[in-house]
Amino acid sequence: MNFTRLVYYILVYVVIYCPLSVLCNGKALGGHYGINDLEHIHETTPPCSICPRGGVCVPKVQCPAHTRPHSYNPRCHINKEHIGVCCFTGNRLAAEADRKFRAAVNIPELKEVHNISRQRLLDWMERAAILSDKDGTIVQDHQPSYGHHLSMTFNKKANILGQSGLVNLFAAQELRDRQALSDHELALGLTDHLDGTLCPIQPSCPTTPNKYRSIDGSCNNPQQASWGASHTGYERLLPPDYRDGTWSFRLSVTGNHLPSAREVSSVLIPDAHQPSRSHNLMFMQFGHLLAYDVTSGVVFSTANGSGISCCSQDGTALPIELQHWACAAIPVADTDPFYKQFHTKCLNFVRTQLAPWSDCSVGYAKQMNGVTHYPDLSPIYGSSLEKLNSLRAPGGLLKTFHDFGRELPPLTQKPECLVKSQGAVCFDSGDNHGNQIISLTVLNTLFIREHNRIARELSLINPKWDDDKVFFEARRIVQAEFQNIIYKEWLPLLLGPKVMKLFKITSPKGYSTGYDSLVNPSLTAEFAAAAMRFGHSTVDGKMMVLNPKSGDTSEVLSIPEVMFQPSRMRLKPFLDRILMGMSWQPMQNVDPFMTESLTQYMFHGGNPSGLDLAALNIQRGRDYGLRNYNDYRKLVGLMPLDFTDFSPNTAKRLTSVYKSPKDIDLWVGGLLEKPLEGAIVGPTFAQILADQFARIKNGDRYFYDYGPDVNPGAFTISQLAEIKKVTMSRIICDNSDHIELNYQSPNAFLRSDMPGNEPVPCDSPLIPELDLRIMKEI
């Protein structure tokens, strides 16, 4: 090689290859990078323009492996505004270096372990059966915990799968005790080749894809038929923090127990009136409906579905010999500022049912979701064929109760309401939440009516359709309307435009792109047990019922008084009046405050005190093995916080309960953050929420605006254009009683007293209508 050519090659290397190696060498990743003013980038190496080795540039929360030691994830440009990391492992927890190692367990040993595990399950079931016959071990209908139990999902399938989940958990514990599995292998799910002997039956999917999404969420992805289905486990952003690596509650970093969830609640989540300047109660209540649509707790119960009691009638914890193995009662201090006057020293808490790993892996506990993981209006349609059939009526309609000529949800004889006096009603729904609070009953009513309204019109437009065709076409349209409202109206107000753009969950005019069969849409534990529970902070303790004739408040409802007491729905003007009140009344800000209606009187019934929802949220996060708040700040690209990083008052309260900033619970820490610009939640919750809604969209083959190349039941482009006109205001206008409500604000989720959002007539072009004639079958 001559000298000239040598110089040429050196220049090429310096000019082309050196910059790429500098941009992508991944050696300066110790800083943090967010998406707002909290961003303080310390790295000196510029981000990559193109990721090496075929990596994909994503927000840090979508590449959990970047938190692992020695993980190679150089920074990169997602777009002109945002910086992410190059990801080579997708949403998997383990980095490339981690996955070089696998657990080595031979099949005979595994079978022996499973035999031991099954015997242990029999022992546990026998103990549970004995306890159910003891006095005080079952929740009675006069206790506050009875209302909480009514909200939980129960059926035989959940119980059977829960037992399978326990067997696999016991196997993991046995293998760990034998040192055949390490904590590292358990945490990172490196046991995916360990086939168990007790596996859930995989769904059988049709060869020709069904036009309609399944009732139970199965077969959405034919290659992974159980992804997103009901009674499957929550996935994880980060490995769980269990004391024993499998299921025991985490400890403080000091090695002691964490502070009582009630103590944390009473000190850090006080009551305060902090009304939103923009968002109304309709925004809060729609989020409540959405949360129950995609996540529903399945707690352990007795064999016949009765609630387990962990506290005695006198307010103390049951003796250990009378406690069910699923008990994790919340201790209440003698000095508690509220409960001490009632001598209450114990709040009932039962752990969540476990789901077996879908591939039969032996691993840490995965909590069970009782509904589908998709936004498919399961509170209206249910998550099982049996439930759906019980809700259907002839003509492709949903069953209703006709009262004063108005359609209300169908009545039920099940004990789902607290008041059983003459004239009281209790409504049926697709889940166990329809009567939980009357404003939720209101939204159920709107969407039931919307289904029936559309079904009747479809029958006229397509007279040859049979009942099934009418029903499932109406269901497909209403589900599409619901998803359109979520992604076009509700999410932008929750997350703000920057986060929506970063996670590519904005709603285009035509068909969406982005479906990926490798994306698991199942909810994460962090979403279900913490981030999506931001909404509890937005609840106002009172609901205003407006009288449009006088312009005054006709009634003020205290939330505890309308929990599982929906009889006011029978008053003729009530529906219109509460809808107007929900449009006008501000919700509370997302902050570390919660109404005492939920932290002292929830489900109190005839008792002087009730449950504490904030304490239940904190305890549920620990039940799910959620890591501390700072671990999730690191996940999303933010610096961990010390106590001194908070305001002096907040720091004082934090240090009075937590021994270390590494002990702060995720739900508490998320509420302490200031909202991002244009959003109502802070950066940690924003990214956990955005990641989940991106997963749902990218992993749902039946997502409403995917084209026929993806969705077997895709709408035509002209049909989709009509559906994308539908707003929550349109749903309200089409399905209120119109006794007193004839005007509606164009944006249903913003306060009706905001300039530019004044109510207009329901036939205003500002609230466009869906023209169903486009659905005529030619």
Secondary structure, DSSP 8 states (H G I E B T S, - for coil): --HHHHHHHHHHIIIIIHHHHHHT------S---SSTT------S--BSS-GGG-EEE-GGG-GGGGSTT----EEESSSS-EEEEESSTT-SS-TTGGG------HHHHHHHHHHHHHHHHHHHHHHHHHHTSTTSB--TTSHHHHHHHTS---HHHHHHHHHHHHHHHHHHHHHHTTSS-HHHHHTTTTTT---SS--------SS--SS--SSSTTSSGGGTTTT-TTEE-B-SS----TTSSSS----TTSS----HHHHHHHHS-----EEEEEEHHHHHHHHHHHHHH--B-B---TTS--B--B-TTSSB--GGGS-TTB--EE--TT-TTGGGGT--EE--B-B-B---TT----S--BEESS-SS-S-HHHH-SSHHHHHHHEEGGGEE--EEETTEEE--B--SS--S--STT---B--SSS-TTTSHHHHHHHHHHHHHHHHHHHHHHHH-TT--HHHHHHHHHHHHHHHHHHHIIIIIHHHHH-HHHHHHTT----SS-B----TT-----BHHHHHTGGGGGGGG--SEEEEEETTTTEEEEEEEGGGGTT--GGGGSTTHHHHHHHHHHHSEEE-SSS---HHHHT-BT-TTSS--B-HHHHHHHHHHHTT--BHHHHHHHHT-----GGGS-HHHHHHHHHH-SSGGG-BHHHHHHHS---TT-SS-HHHHHHHHHHHHHHHHH-TT-TTB-TTT-TT---HHHHHHHTT--HHHHHHHHS--SS--EE-SSTTB-TTSTT---EETTSTTS----GGGG---
